[in-house]
Amino acid sequence: MSTGNEGRTSTTDGEALGRGAILARILLALGIGAVGGVIFNWLTMPLPWMLGPMTFNTIAAVMRVPILPPIRVRPYMIVVIGVMLGSGFTPDIIGHAAAWGLSLIFLAAYLAVSGALVVPYYRRVGGFDTVTSYFAGMPGGLNEMVFIGRDMGGDDRAIALAHVSRVVLVVGVVAVWFRLIAGYDLGDRSEFGIPFAEIPWSDLALLAAAGAVGFFAGRWLKLPSPTLIGPMLVSAAIHLTGLSHNPPPREFVIVAQIFTGTVIGCRFIGSTPREIGRAIVLSLGATMIMMAVTLIFAVSLHGLFGQPLEQVLLAYSPGGLAEMSLVAMAMNAEVAYVASHHMVRITLVIMIAPVVFSALRRRAGAGRDIGGGGGG
């Protein structure tokens, strides 16, 4: 299975692909994604330009359509989303940021509770070995958990499928819930930028500079999700200081979402329908556990945090940083609050999860269960 990390140039049966064939498959995936976006937009579905491509390419992957994800271009598309998210950091955010400390502290507790529940779930219900269960059950850090889990002796395919399924399910469940139950119009694209022609050239130059500087700075500083967080932080600085008041052009944002949704859907390439079905069924149970914990924390603590219930739900939901921030923007929620929590969530998982696992392994000593390979 392609996890979306390696940019592989061969099919699952070892067939080598030339550049022309690779490009054709990438263009087919993007074409399928664009069609999905148009159809979802026409149906006024939530987040149509991301969920449409994601859904259609997931179906295409299951049906063994010869598609490939635009891996090499994706980082540059993610830059656009990062700059857009940074535009949500307005000057009045500074006055509220100090009040987020308590919410961020409880976020760490939320991660601990979620992990303590989901890891045993994958071990006992999924039948995974301990290493695979541990890194599949972490609420975040898809790429990092796959790489570290593999190095620790886990099944990287099972870990990747678990995390991809989690992101897909969380984004879908949250978007549909807010649309159908809470009544938010997530099909409204007014929050996703303004037309290119309406943005002054000076602002376009600043936004382009924010993306370029953030792209290289994020990698140099080795930030988690560097091509997203780097541009977001630089864009936030530009908007917080009042140098710019505009988000990136709407047309760019739509294209970036099509690429994002296409890559997520293509992550199921190479897996059999049975593998995908089992991963989604297992992930559905894990996701429901995580979302139940999210709901308990949000309902119990949103008053203490001084935040609306919906906003805390978005901030604590174990979806992707870009995806959940897009949901927040569609709801006209405080993007800075939601994005900041997901940045901290991913950072904590990446930093702490391997350390905790190593400590557990040392404590278990030469135990038979810890450190076994395979994916059960």
MOMOKA-V134818 format. One record per run of one state. SS is the DSSP state (hx for helix, st for strand, lp for the rest). FROM is the first residue (numbers start at 1). TO is the last residue. If there is no record, write none. Layout:
# MOMOKA-V134818
{{SS	FROM	TO} {SS	FROM	TO}}
This chain:
# MOMOKA-V134818
{{lp	1	9} {st	10	10} {lp	11	15} {st	16	16} {lp	17	18} {hx	19	42} {lp	43	47} {hx	48	62} {lp	63	70} {hx	71	86} {lp	87	92} {hx	93	124} {lp	125	129} {hx	130	136} {lp	137	141} {hx	142	151} {lp	152	155} {hx	156	180} {lp	181	193} {st	194	194} {lp	195	195} {hx	196	198} {lp	199	200} {hx	201	220} {lp	221	225} {hx	226	240} {lp	241	248} {st	249	249} {hx	250	266} {lp	267	272} {hx	273	305} {lp	306	308} {hx	309	316} {lp	317	320} {hx	321	330} {lp	331	334} {hx	335	364} {lp	365	376}}
